[in-house]
Amino acid sequence: MENKNSKTEITPNEALIDGLSFITQKLYGFVDGKRTNFMPVSELLVTLALPQDKKENDVNSEDVFIAVGRVLDILDSMQKRRDSELH
């Protein structure tokens, strides 16, 4: 019998893929129906939001989730500003 209370560990790579997907979807909202690949831009944004004091191999899932959250917060605020028409 499987323990339903056991935590499933998410790898940093899985967290990155999920986060990039969320960010890419958010970036599509800024483009009016044009076919564009935002995945490289999403990856760059997450990379810039990661802690600078850690080496690439030391980044964990929590670091990735925090970085993705930062990027999404910025994109949300950009969208609100655009939608409020206060430029």
HTML snippet that shows the backbone in 3Dmol.js (N, CA, C, O; Angstrom):
<script src="https://3Dmol.org/build/3Dmol-min.js"></script>
<div id="view" style="width:600px;height:400px;position:relative"></div>
<script>
const pdb = `
ATOM      1  N   MET A   1       0.842  -1.171   0.000  1.00  0.00           N
ATOM      2  CA  MET A   1       0.000   0.000   0.000  1.00  0.00           C
ATOM      3  C   MET A   1       0.892   1.240   0.000  1.00  0.00           C
ATOM      4  O   MET A   1       1.883   1.305   0.727  1.00  0.00           O
ATOM      5  N   GLU A   2       0.534   2.200  -0.807  1.00  0.00           N
ATOM      6  CA  GLU A   2       1.318   3.417  -0.945  1.00  0.00           C
ATOM      7  C   GLU A   2       0.918   4.433   0.117  1.00  0.00           C
ATOM      8  O   GLU A   2      -0.263   4.589   0.426  1.00  0.00           O
ATOM      9  N   ASN A   3       1.892   5.111   0.664  1.00  0.00           N
ATOM     10  CA  ASN A   3       1.645   6.140   1.664  1.00  0.00           C
ATOM     11  C   ASN A   3       1.208   7.425   0.966  1.00  0.00           C
ATOM     12  O   ASN A   3       2.005   8.038   0.256  1.00  0.00           O
ATOM     13  N   LYS A   4      -0.043   7.841   1.157  1.00  0.00           N
ATOM     14  CA  LYS A   4      -0.574   9.027   0.496  1.00  0.00           C
ATOM     15  C   LYS A   4      -0.062  10.306   1.129  1.00  0.00           C
ATOM     16  O   LYS A   4      -0.183  11.374   0.530  1.00  0.00           O
ATOM     17  N   ASN A   5       0.506  10.228   2.320  1.00  0.00           N
ATOM     18  CA  ASN A   5       1.004  11.403   3.014  1.00  0.00           C
ATOM     19  C   ASN A   5       2.455  11.719   2.673  1.00  0.00           C
ATOM     20  O   ASN A   5       2.981  12.747   3.100  1.00  0.00           O
ATOM     21  N   SER A   6       3.111  10.841   1.905  1.00  0.00           N
ATOM     22  CA  SER A   6       4.511  11.089   1.581  1.00  0.00           C
ATOM     23  C   SER A   6       4.619  12.247   0.591  1.00  0.00           C
ATOM     24  O   SER A   6       3.812  12.380  -0.328  1.00  0.00           O
ATOM     25  N   LYS A   7       5.636  13.077   0.805  1.00  0.00           N
ATOM     26  CA  LYS A   7       5.849  14.234  -0.061  1.00  0.00           C
ATOM     27  C   LYS A   7       6.505  13.783  -1.357  1.00  0.00           C
ATOM     28  O   LYS A   7       7.398  12.935  -1.358  1.00  0.00           O
ATOM     29  N   THR A   8       6.051  14.359  -2.450  1.00  0.00           N
ATOM     30  CA  THR A   8       6.691  14.115  -3.722  1.00  0.00           C
ATOM     31  C   THR A   8       7.664  15.251  -3.965  1.00  0.00           C
ATOM     32  O   THR A   8       7.262  16.412  -4.024  1.00  0.00           O
ATOM     33  N   GLU A   9       8.921  14.932  -4.103  1.00  0.00           N
ATOM     34  CA  GLU A   9       9.958  15.942  -4.306  1.00  0.00           C
ATOM     35  C   GLU A   9       9.962  16.370  -5.765  1.00  0.00           C
ATOM     36  O   GLU A   9      10.036  15.540  -6.671  1.00  0.00           O
ATOM     37  N   ILE A  10       9.882  17.659  -5.973  1.00  0.00           N
ATOM     38  CA  ILE A  10       9.934  18.214  -7.319  1.00  0.00           C
ATOM     39  C   ILE A  10      11.367  18.640  -7.581  1.00  0.00           C
ATOM     40  O   ILE A  10      11.961  19.377  -6.794  1.00  0.00           O
ATOM     41  N   THR A  11      11.912  18.175  -8.680  1.00  0.00           N
ATOM     42  CA  THR A  11      13.297  18.522  -9.006  1.00  0.00           C
ATOM     43  C   THR A  11      13.360  19.961  -9.501  1.00  0.00           C
ATOM     44  O   THR A  11      12.364  20.488  -9.995  1.00  0.00           O
ATOM     45  N   PRO A  12      14.515  20.598  -9.376  1.00  0.00           N
ATOM     46  CA  PRO A  12      14.651  21.955  -9.891  1.00  0.00           C
ATOM     47  C   PRO A  12      14.332  22.044 -11.385  1.00  0.00           C
ATOM     48  O   PRO A  12      13.786  23.046 -11.846  1.00  0.00           O
ATOM     49  N   ASN A  13      14.667  21.012 -12.130  1.00  0.00           N
ATOM     50  CA  ASN A  13      14.398  21.012 -13.571  1.00  0.00           C
ATOM     51  C   ASN A  13      12.898  20.993 -13.845  1.00  0.00           C
ATOM     52  O   ASN A  13      12.422  21.701 -14.732  1.00  0.00           O
ATOM     53  N   GLU A  14      12.151  20.188 -13.092  1.00  0.00           N
ATOM     54  CA  GLU A  14      10.695  20.154 -13.243  1.00  0.00           C
ATOM     55  C   GLU A  14      10.070  21.494 -12.851  1.00  0.00           C
ATOM     56  O   GLU A  14       9.151  21.980 -13.510  1.00  0.00           O
ATOM     57  N   ALA A  15      10.581  22.078 -11.776  1.00  0.00           N
ATOM     58  CA  ALA A  15      10.077  23.379 -11.342  1.00  0.00           C
ATOM     59  C   ALA A  15      10.354  24.440 -12.396  1.00  0.00           C
ATOM     60  O   ALA A  15       9.519  25.309 -12.647  1.00  0.00           O
ATOM     61  N   LEU A  16      11.527  24.366 -13.012  1.00  0.00           N
ATOM     62  CA  LEU A  16      11.887  25.324 -14.055  1.00  0.00           C
ATOM     63  C   LEU A  16      10.972  25.187 -15.256  1.00  0.00           C
ATOM     64  O   LEU A  16      10.502  26.191 -15.791  1.00  0.00           O
ATOM     65  N   ILE A  17      10.711  23.966 -15.687  1.00  0.00           N
ATOM     66  CA  ILE A  17       9.840  23.738 -16.841  1.00  0.00           C
ATOM     67  C   ILE A  17       8.433  24.258 -16.570  1.00  0.00           C
ATOM     68  O   ILE A  17       7.838  24.919 -17.421  1.00  0.00           O
ATOM     69  N   ASP A  18       7.902  23.962 -15.393  1.00  0.00           N
ATOM     70  CA  ASP A  18       6.565  24.460 -15.031  1.00  0.00           C
ATOM     71  C   ASP A  18       6.546  25.986 -14.989  1.00  0.00           C
ATOM     72  O   ASP A  18       5.633  26.626 -15.511  1.00  0.00           O
ATOM     73  N   GLY A  19       7.564  26.551 -14.361  1.00  0.00           N
ATOM     74  CA  GLY A  19       7.634  28.002 -14.250  1.00  0.00           C
ATOM     75  C   GLY A  19       7.753  28.681 -15.598  1.00  0.00           C
ATOM     76  O   GLY A  19       7.104  29.697 -15.847  1.00  0.00           O
ATOM     77  N   LEU A  20       8.581  28.124 -16.470  1.00  0.00           N
ATOM     78  CA  LEU A  20       8.743  28.700 -17.807  1.00  0.00           C
ATOM     79  C   LEU A  20       7.433  28.658 -18.580  1.00  0.00           C
ATOM     80  O   LEU A  20       7.123  29.571 -19.345  1.00  0.00           O
ATOM     81  N   SER A  21       6.678  27.606 -18.378  1.00  0.00           N
ATOM     82  CA  SER A  21       5.380  27.492 -19.043  1.00  0.00           C
ATOM     83  C   SER A  21       4.431  28.596 -18.584  1.00  0.00           C
ATOM     84  O   SER A  21       3.757  29.221 -19.403  1.00  0.00           O
ATOM     85  N   PHE A  22       4.381  28.835 -17.269  1.00  0.00           N
ATOM     86  CA  PHE A  22       3.520  29.903 -16.731  1.00  0.00           C
ATOM     87  C   PHE A  22       3.939  31.268 -17.260  1.00  0.00           C
ATOM     88  O   PHE A  22       3.102  32.072 -17.668  1.00  0.00           O
ATOM     89  N   ILE A  23       5.243  31.518 -17.248  1.00  0.00           N
ATOM     90  CA  ILE A  23       5.744  32.812 -17.706  1.00  0.00           C
ATOM     91  C   ILE A  23       5.483  32.995 -19.201  1.00  0.00           C
ATOM     92  O   ILE A  23       5.088  34.077 -19.636  1.00  0.00           O
ATOM     93  N   THR A  24       5.701  31.949 -19.977  1.00  0.00           N
ATOM     94  CA  THR A  24       5.464  32.023 -21.415  1.00  0.00           C
ATOM     95  C   THR A  24       4.004  32.344 -21.705  1.00  0.00           C
ATOM     96  O   THR A  24       3.713  33.167 -22.574  1.00  0.00           O
ATOM     97  N   GLN A  25       3.086  31.707 -20.992  1.00  0.00           N
ATOM     98  CA  GLN A  25       1.661  31.998 -21.168  1.00  0.00           C
ATOM     99  C   GLN A  25       1.362  33.455 -20.840  1.00  0.00           C
ATOM    100  O   GLN A  25       0.584  34.105 -21.538  1.00  0.00           O
ATOM    101  N   LYS A  26       1.975  33.965 -19.788  1.00  0.00           N
ATOM    102  CA  LYS A  26       1.758  35.353 -19.397  1.00  0.00           C
ATOM    103  C   LYS A  26       2.318  36.303 -20.463  1.00  0.00           C
ATOM    104  O   LYS A  26       1.702  37.326 -20.763  1.00  0.00           O
ATOM    105  N   LEU A  27       3.468  35.975 -21.027  1.00  0.00           N
ATOM    106  CA  LEU A  27       4.066  36.823 -22.057  1.00  0.00           C
ATOM    107  C   LEU A  27       3.226  36.858 -23.327  1.00  0.00           C
ATOM    108  O   LEU A  27       3.187  37.879 -24.015  1.00  0.00           O
ATOM    109  N   TYR A  28       2.561  35.766 -23.643  1.00  0.00           N
ATOM    110  CA  TYR A  28       1.679  35.751 -24.821  1.00  0.00           C
ATOM    111  C   TYR A  28       0.577  36.801 -24.708  1.00  0.00           C
ATOM    112  O   TYR A  28       0.075  37.285 -25.722  1.00  0.00           O
ATOM    113  N   GLY A  29       0.203  37.150 -23.497  1.00  0.00           N
ATOM    114  CA  GLY A  29      -0.830  38.156 -23.289  1.00  0.00           C
ATOM    115  C   GLY A  29      -0.399  39.551 -23.722  1.00  0.00           C
ATOM    116  O   GLY A  29      -1.240  40.434 -23.891  1.00  0.00           O
ATOM    117  N   PHE A  30       0.894  39.755 -23.903  1.00  0.00           N
ATOM    118  CA  PHE A  30       1.394  41.057 -24.317  1.00  0.00           C
ATOM    119  C   PHE A  30       1.522  41.181 -25.831  1.00  0.00           C
ATOM    120  O   PHE A  30       1.863  42.250 -26.338  1.00  0.00           O
ATOM    121  N   VAL A  31       1.256  40.108 -26.551  1.00  0.00           N
ATOM    122  CA  VAL A  31       1.408  40.113 -28.004  1.00  0.00           C
ATOM    123  C   VAL A  31       0.044  39.869 -28.628  1.00  0.00           C
ATOM    124  O   VAL A  31      -0.692  38.982 -28.196  1.00  0.00           O
ATOM    125  N   ASP A  32      -0.286  40.637 -29.620  1.00  0.00           N
ATOM    126  CA  ASP A  32      -1.598  40.537 -30.260  1.00  0.00           C
ATOM    127  C   ASP A  32      -1.623  39.474 -31.354  1.00  0.00           C
ATOM    128  O   ASP A  32      -1.563  39.794 -32.541  1.00  0.00           O
ATOM    129  N   GLY A  33      -1.712  38.224 -30.954  1.00  0.00           N
ATOM    130  CA  GLY A  33      -1.902  37.117 -31.892  1.00  0.00           C
ATOM    131  C   GLY A  33      -0.714  36.799 -32.784  1.00  0.00           C
ATOM    132  O   GLY A  33      -0.862  36.039 -33.741  1.00  0.00           O
ATOM    133  N   LYS A  34       0.446  37.349 -32.507  1.00  0.00           N
ATOM    134  CA  LYS A  34       1.626  37.059 -33.322  1.00  0.00           C
ATOM    135  C   LYS A  34       2.259  35.771 -32.830  1.00  0.00           C
ATOM    136  O   LYS A  34       2.317  35.516 -31.627  1.00  0.00           O
ATOM    137  N   ARG A  35       2.728  34.966 -33.759  1.00  0.00           N
ATOM    138  CA  ARG A  35       3.408  33.723 -33.395  1.00  0.00           C
ATOM    139  C   ARG A  35       4.825  34.056 -32.941  1.00  0.00           C
ATOM    140  O   ARG A  35       5.643  34.538 -33.725  1.00  0.00           O
ATOM    141  N   THR A  36       5.096  33.802 -31.702  1.00  0.00           N
ATOM    142  CA  THR A  36       6.392  34.126 -31.123  1.00  0.00           C
ATOM    143  C   THR A  36       6.767  33.032 -30.139  1.00  0.00           C
ATOM    144  O   THR A  36       5.908  32.480 -29.452  1.00  0.00           O
ATOM    145  N   ASN A  37       8.057  32.723 -30.074  1.00  0.00           N
ATOM    146  CA  ASN A  37       8.542  31.750 -29.099  1.00  0.00           C
ATOM    147  C   ASN A  37       9.130  32.511 -27.920  1.00  0.00           C
ATOM    148  O   ASN A  37      10.224  33.068 -28.018  1.00  0.00           O
ATOM    149  N   PHE A  38       8.410  32.536 -26.813  1.00  0.00           N
ATOM    150  CA  PHE A  38       8.845  33.251 -25.626  1.00  0.00           C
ATOM    151  C   PHE A  38       9.644  32.399 -24.661  1.00  0.00           C
ATOM    152  O   PHE A  38      10.098  32.901 -23.633  1.00  0.00           O
ATOM    153  N   MET A  39       9.827  31.125 -24.964  1.00  0.00           N
ATOM    154  CA  MET A  39      10.525  30.245 -24.023  1.00  0.00           C
ATOM    155  C   MET A  39      11.938  30.748 -23.703  1.00  0.00           C
ATOM    156  O   MET A  39      12.314  30.747 -22.531  1.00  0.00           O
ATOM    157  N   PRO A  40      12.743  31.180 -24.694  1.00  0.00           N
ATOM    158  CA  PRO A  40      14.075  31.698 -24.340  1.00  0.00           C
ATOM    159  C   PRO A  40      14.010  32.952 -23.461  1.00  0.00           C
ATOM    160  O   PRO A  40      14.832  33.122 -22.560  1.00  0.00           O
ATOM    161  N   VAL A  41      13.039  33.823 -23.723  1.00  0.00           N
ATOM    162  CA  VAL A  41      12.867  35.027 -22.908  1.00  0.00           C
ATOM    163  C   VAL A  41      12.456  34.632 -21.495  1.00  0.00           C
ATOM    164  O   VAL A  41      12.958  35.194 -20.522  1.00  0.00           O
ATOM    165  N   SER A  42      11.548  33.673 -21.379  1.00  0.00           N
ATOM    166  CA  SER A  42      11.108  33.197 -20.060  1.00  0.00           C
ATOM    167  C   SER A  42      12.280  32.638 -19.278  1.00  0.00           C
ATOM    168  O   SER A  42      12.436  32.921 -18.090  1.00  0.00           O
ATOM    169  N   GLU A  43      13.102  31.848 -19.945  1.00  0.00           N
ATOM    170  CA  GLU A  43      14.261  31.251 -19.273  1.00  0.00           C
ATOM    171  C   GLU A  43      15.239  32.330 -18.814  1.00  0.00           C
ATOM    172  O   GLU A  43      15.798  32.239 -17.722  1.00  0.00           O
ATOM    173  N   LEU A  44      15.443  33.338 -19.635  1.00  0.00           N
ATOM    174  CA  LEU A  44      16.325  34.436 -19.260  1.00  0.00           C
ATOM    175  C   LEU A  44      15.792  35.173 -18.030  1.00  0.00           C
ATOM    176  O   LEU A  44      16.551  35.481 -17.111  1.00  0.00           O
ATOM    177  N   LEU A  45      14.492  35.453 -18.013  1.00  0.00           N
ATOM    178  CA  LEU A  45      13.891  36.150 -16.877  1.00  0.00           C
ATOM    179  C   LEU A  45      14.038  35.358 -15.586  1.00  0.00           C
ATOM    180  O   LEU A  45      14.360  35.927 -14.542  1.00  0.00           O
ATOM    181  N   VAL A  46      13.807  34.058 -15.649  1.00  0.00           N
ATOM    182  CA  VAL A  46      13.946  33.216 -14.446  1.00  0.00           C
ATOM    183  C   VAL A  46      15.405  33.174 -14.016  1.00  0.00           C
ATOM    184  O   VAL A  46      15.703  33.262 -12.825  1.00  0.00           O
ATOM    185  N   THR A  47      16.304  33.042 -14.962  1.00  0.00           N
ATOM    186  CA  THR A  47      17.734  33.000 -14.640  1.00  0.00           C
ATOM    187  C   THR A  47      18.167  34.278 -13.931  1.00  0.00           C
ATOM    188  O   THR A  47      18.934  34.236 -12.968  1.00  0.00           O
ATOM    189  N   LEU A  48      17.673  35.408 -14.413  1.00  0.00           N
ATOM    190  CA  LEU A  48      18.020  36.682 -13.789  1.00  0.00           C
ATOM    191  C   LEU A  48      17.403  36.826 -12.396  1.00  0.00           C
ATOM    192  O   LEU A  48      17.952  37.524 -11.544  1.00  0.00           O
ATOM    193  N   ALA A  49      16.278  36.175 -12.167  1.00  0.00           N
ATOM    194  CA  ALA A  49      15.600  36.275 -10.874  1.00  0.00           C
ATOM    195  C   ALA A  49      16.132  35.284  -9.837  1.00  0.00           C
ATOM    196  O   ALA A  49      15.796  35.393  -8.658  1.00  0.00           O
ATOM    197  N   LEU A  50      16.948  34.331 -10.253  1.00  0.00           N
ATOM    198  CA  LEU A  50      17.516  33.358  -9.313  1.00  0.00           C
ATOM    199  C   LEU A  50      18.549  34.033  -8.418  1.00  0.00           C
ATOM    200  O   LEU A  50      19.137  35.045  -8.800  1.00  0.00           O
ATOM    201  N   PRO A  51      18.773  33.478  -7.230  1.00  0.00           N
ATOM    202  CA  PRO A  51      19.779  34.050  -6.334  1.00  0.00           C
ATOM    203  C   PRO A  51      21.160  34.073  -7.003  1.00  0.00           C
ATOM    204  O   PRO A  51      21.613  33.067  -7.549  1.00  0.00           O
ATOM    205  N   GLN A  52      21.803  35.208  -6.952  1.00  0.00           N
ATOM    206  CA  GLN A  52      23.100  35.363  -7.612  1.00  0.00           C
ATOM    207  C   GLN A  52      24.243  34.701  -6.852  1.00  0.00           C
ATOM    208  O   GLN A  52      25.299  34.431  -7.423  1.00  0.00           O
ATOM    209  N   ASP A  53      24.033  34.441  -5.566  1.00  0.00           N
ATOM    210  CA  ASP A  53      25.097  33.880  -4.747  1.00  0.00           C
ATOM    211  C   ASP A  53      25.198  32.360  -4.844  1.00  0.00           C
ATOM    212  O   ASP A  53      26.067  31.760  -4.212  1.00  0.00           O
ATOM    213  N   LYS A  54      24.328  31.733  -5.621  1.00  0.00           N
ATOM    214  CA  LYS A  54      24.357  30.281  -5.748  1.00  0.00           C
ATOM    215  C   LYS A  54      24.882  29.892  -7.121  1.00  0.00           C
ATOM    216  O   LYS A  54      24.614  30.555  -8.123  1.00  0.00           O
ATOM    217  N   LYS A  55      25.637  28.799  -7.140  1.00  0.00           N
ATOM    218  CA  LYS A  55      26.089  28.255  -8.412  1.00  0.00           C
ATOM    219  C   LYS A  55      24.938  27.507  -9.056  1.00  0.00           C
ATOM    220  O   LYS A  55      23.978  27.143  -8.378  1.00  0.00           O
ATOM    221  N   GLU A  56      25.023  27.276 -10.346  1.00  0.00           N
ATOM    222  CA  GLU A  56      23.929  26.638 -11.084  1.00  0.00           C
ATOM    223  C   GLU A  56      23.534  25.298 -10.487  1.00  0.00           C
ATOM    224  O   GLU A  56      22.350  24.962 -10.459  1.00  0.00           O
ATOM    225  N   ASN A  57      24.493  24.535 -10.013  1.00  0.00           N
ATOM    226  CA  ASN A  57      24.200  23.211  -9.453  1.00  0.00           C
ATOM    227  C   ASN A  57      23.602  23.281  -8.054  1.00  0.00           C
ATOM    228  O   ASN A  57      23.041  22.295  -7.576  1.00  0.00           O
ATOM    229  N   ASP A  58      23.712  24.432  -7.387  1.00  0.00           N
ATOM    230  CA  ASP A  58      23.205  24.584  -6.023  1.00  0.00           C
ATOM    231  C   ASP A  58      21.769  25.086  -5.962  1.00  0.00           C
ATOM    232  O   ASP A  58      21.189  25.155  -4.878  1.00  0.00           O
ATOM    233  N   VAL A  59      21.186  25.435  -7.097  1.00  0.00           N
ATOM    234  CA  VAL A  59      19.821  25.955  -7.131  1.00  0.00           C
ATOM    235  C   VAL A  59      18.846  24.808  -6.882  1.00  0.00           C
ATOM    236  O   VAL A  59      18.947  23.754  -7.509  1.00  0.00           O
ATOM    237  N   ASN A  60      17.902  25.015  -5.963  1.00  0.00           N
ATOM    238  CA  ASN A  60      16.923  23.969  -5.671  1.00  0.00           C
ATOM    239  C   ASN A  60      15.540  24.383  -6.172  1.00  0.00           C
ATOM    240  O   ASN A  60      15.369  25.478  -6.708  1.00  0.00           O
ATOM    241  N   SER A  61      14.575  23.515  -5.997  1.00  0.00           N
ATOM    242  CA  SER A  61      13.214  23.766  -6.481  1.00  0.00           C
ATOM    243  C   SER A  61      12.610  25.023  -5.860  1.00  0.00           C
ATOM    244  O   SER A  61      11.934  25.790  -6.546  1.00  0.00           O
ATOM    245  N   GLU A  62      12.850  25.236  -4.576  1.00  0.00           N
ATOM    246  CA  GLU A  62      12.299  26.408  -3.903  1.00  0.00           C
ATOM    247  C   GLU A  62      12.843  27.700  -4.524  1.00  0.00           C
ATOM    248  O   GLU A  62      12.105  28.668  -4.708  1.00  0.00           O
ATOM    249  N   ASP A  63      14.146  27.703  -4.846  1.00  0.00           N
ATOM    250  CA  ASP A  63      14.746  28.875  -5.498  1.00  0.00           C
ATOM    251  C   ASP A  63      14.057  29.166  -6.832  1.00  0.00           C
ATOM    252  O   ASP A  63      13.789  30.319  -7.167  1.00  0.00           O
ATOM    253  N   VAL A  64      13.779  28.110  -7.579  1.00  0.00           N
ATOM    254  CA  VAL A  64      13.123  28.267  -8.881  1.00  0.00           C
ATOM    255  C   VAL A  64      11.709  28.801  -8.694  1.00  0.00           C
ATOM    256  O   VAL A  64      11.297  29.715  -9.408  1.00  0.00           O
ATOM    257  N   PHE A  65      10.950  28.240  -7.732  1.00  0.00           N
ATOM    258  CA  PHE A  65       9.582  28.709  -7.484  1.00  0.00           C
ATOM    259  C   PHE A  65       9.571  30.189  -7.088  1.00  0.00           C
ATOM    260  O   PHE A  65       8.714  30.949  -7.541  1.00  0.00           O
ATOM    261  N   ILE A  66      10.514  30.592  -6.250  1.00  0.00           N
ATOM    262  CA  ILE A  66      10.598  31.989  -5.835  1.00  0.00           C
ATOM    263  C   ILE A  66      10.916  32.880  -7.030  1.00  0.00           C
ATOM    264  O   ILE A  66      10.311  33.940  -7.193  1.00  0.00           O
ATOM    265  N   ALA A  67      11.862  32.459  -7.864  1.00  0.00           N
ATOM    266  CA  ALA A  67      12.236  33.240  -9.043  1.00  0.00           C
ATOM    267  C   ALA A  67      11.066  33.374 -10.007  1.00  0.00           C
ATOM    268  O   ALA A  67      10.810  34.456 -10.536  1.00  0.00           O
ATOM    269  N   VAL A  68      10.355  32.272 -10.234  1.00  0.00           N
ATOM    270  CA  VAL A  68       9.182  32.303 -11.118  1.00  0.00           C
ATOM    271  C   VAL A  68       8.131  33.251 -10.540  1.00  0.00           C
ATOM    272  O   VAL A  68       7.522  34.027 -11.277  1.00  0.00           O
ATOM    273  N   GLY A  69       7.921  33.191  -9.243  1.00  0.00           N
ATOM    274  CA  GLY A  69       6.963  34.083  -8.596  1.00  0.00           C
ATOM    275  C   GLY A  69       7.331  35.542  -8.781  1.00  0.00           C
ATOM    276  O   GLY A  69       6.460  36.379  -9.013  1.00  0.00           O
ATOM    277  N   ARG A  70       8.614  35.854  -8.680  1.00  0.00           N
ATOM    278  CA  ARG A  70       9.071  37.235  -8.884  1.00  0.00           C
ATOM    279  C   ARG A  70       8.763  37.701 -10.299  1.00  0.00           C
ATOM    280  O   ARG A  70       8.246  38.799 -10.507  1.00  0.00           O
ATOM    281  N   VAL A  71       9.087  36.852 -11.267  1.00  0.00           N
ATOM    282  CA  VAL A  71       8.848  37.215 -12.667  1.00  0.00           C
ATOM    283  C   VAL A  71       7.356  37.388 -12.922  1.00  0.00           C
ATOM    284  O   VAL A  71       6.944  38.350 -13.570  1.00  0.00           O
ATOM    285  N   LEU A  72       6.543  36.462 -12.416  1.00  0.00           N
ATOM    286  CA  LEU A  72       5.094  36.566 -12.618  1.00  0.00           C
ATOM    287  C   LEU A  72       4.518  37.815 -11.954  1.00  0.00           C
ATOM    288  O   LEU A  72       3.611  38.443 -12.500  1.00  0.00           O
ATOM    289  N   ASP A  73       5.038  38.177 -10.781  1.00  0.00           N
ATOM    290  CA  ASP A  73       4.584  39.403 -10.117  1.00  0.00           C
ATOM    291  C   ASP A  73       4.881  40.634 -10.965  1.00  0.00           C
ATOM    292  O   ASP A  73       4.046  41.531 -11.087  1.00  0.00           O
ATOM    293  N   ILE A  74       6.061  40.669 -11.543  1.00  0.00           N
ATOM    294  CA  ILE A  74       6.427  41.798 -12.408  1.00  0.00           C
ATOM    295  C   ILE A  74       5.537  41.840 -13.638  1.00  0.00           C
ATOM    296  O   ILE A  74       5.074  42.909 -14.034  1.00  0.00           O
ATOM    297  N   LEU A  75       5.296  40.688 -14.244  1.00  0.00           N
ATOM    298  CA  LEU A  75       4.432  40.649 -15.429  1.00  0.00           C
ATOM    299  C   LEU A  75       2.998  41.046 -15.084  1.00  0.00           C
ATOM    300  O   LEU A  75       2.333  41.724 -15.867  1.00  0.00           O
ATOM    301  N   ASP A  76       2.521  40.623 -13.904  1.00  0.00           N
ATOM    302  CA  ASP A  76       1.182  41.030 -13.463  1.00  0.00           C
ATOM    303  C   ASP A  76       1.088  42.542 -13.313  1.00  0.00           C
ATOM    304  O   ASP A  76       0.108  43.158 -13.733  1.00  0.00           O
ATOM    305  N   SER A  77       2.119  43.136 -12.707  1.00  0.00           N
ATOM    306  CA  SER A  77       2.081  44.586 -12.526  1.00  0.00           C
ATOM    307  C   SER A  77       2.177  45.305 -13.868  1.00  0.00           C
ATOM    308  O   SER A  77       1.563  46.356 -14.052  1.00  0.00           O
ATOM    309  N   MET A  78       2.935  44.752 -14.797  1.00  0.00           N
ATOM    310  CA  MET A  78       3.004  45.341 -16.145  1.00  0.00           C
ATOM    311  C   MET A  78       1.643  45.266 -16.835  1.00  0.00           C
ATOM    312  O   MET A  78       1.217  46.213 -17.496  1.00  0.00           O
ATOM    313  N   GLN A  79       0.974  44.140 -16.675  1.00  0.00           N
ATOM    314  CA  GLN A  79      -0.339  43.965 -17.291  1.00  0.00           C
ATOM    315  C   GLN A  79      -1.367  44.920 -16.681  1.00  0.00           C
ATOM    316  O   GLN A  79      -2.178  45.502 -17.401  1.00  0.00           O
ATOM    317  N   LYS A  80      -1.333  45.080 -15.372  1.00  0.00           N
ATOM    318  CA  LYS A  80      -2.258  46.007 -14.707  1.00  0.00           C
ATOM    319  C   LYS A  80      -2.023  47.434 -15.184  1.00  0.00           C
ATOM    320  O   LYS A  80      -2.969  48.186 -15.419  1.00  0.00           O
ATOM    321  N   ARG A  81      -0.767  47.793 -15.322  1.00  0.00           N
ATOM    322  CA  ARG A  81      -0.457  49.133 -15.802  1.00  0.00           C
ATOM    323  C   ARG A  81      -0.946  49.331 -17.229  1.00  0.00           C
ATOM    324  O   ARG A  81      -1.504  50.376 -17.564  1.00  0.00           O
ATOM    325  N   ARG A  82      -0.735  48.322 -18.064  1.00  0.00           N
ATOM    326  CA  ARG A  82      -1.194  48.403 -19.457  1.00  0.00           C
ATOM    327  C   ARG A  82      -2.710  48.497 -19.515  1.00  0.00           C
ATOM    328  O   ARG A  82      -3.257  49.289 -20.282  1.00  0.00           O
ATOM    329  N   ASP A  83      -3.391  47.693 -18.709  1.00  0.00           N
ATOM    330  CA  ASP A  83      -4.849  47.662 -18.714  1.00  0.00           C
ATOM    331  C   ASP A  83      -5.453  48.929 -18.123  1.00  0.00           C
ATOM    332  O   ASP A  83      -6.581  49.286 -18.464  1.00  0.00           O
ATOM    333  N   SER A  84      -4.732  49.610 -17.248  1.00  0.00           N
ATOM    334  CA  SER A  84      -5.265  50.843 -16.645  1.00  0.00           C
ATOM    335  C   SER A  84      -5.114  52.031 -17.574  1.00  0.00           C
ATOM    336  O   SER A  84      -5.666  53.101 -17.319  1.00  0.00           O
ATOM    337  N   GLU A  85      -4.374  51.844 -18.642  1.00  0.00           N
ATOM    338  CA  GLU A  85      -4.140  52.877 -19.646  1.00  0.00           C
ATOM    339  C   GLU A  85      -3.445  54.095 -19.072  1.00  0.00           C
ATOM    340  O   GLU A  85      -3.564  55.192 -19.619  1.00  0.00           O
ATOM    341  N   LEU A  86      -2.728  53.919 -17.986  1.00  0.00           N
ATOM    342  CA  LEU A  86      -1.892  54.984 -17.425  1.00  0.00           C
ATOM    343  C   LEU A  86      -0.469  54.742 -17.884  1.00  0.00           C
ATOM    344  O   LEU A  86       0.265  53.985 -17.248  1.00  0.00           O
ATOM    345  N   HIS A  87      -0.078  55.353 -18.945  1.00  0.00           N
ATOM    346  CA  HIS A  87       1.258  55.109 -19.498  1.00  0.00           C
ATOM    347  C   HIS A  87       2.144  56.208 -19.113  1.00  0.00           C
ATOM    348  O   HIS A  87       3.321  56.207 -19.473  1.00  0.00           O
TER     349      HIS A  87
END
`;
const viewer = $3Dmol.createViewer("view");
viewer.addModel(pdb, "pdb");
viewer.setStyle({}, {cartoon: {color: "spectrum"}});
viewer.zoomTo();
viewer.render();
</script>
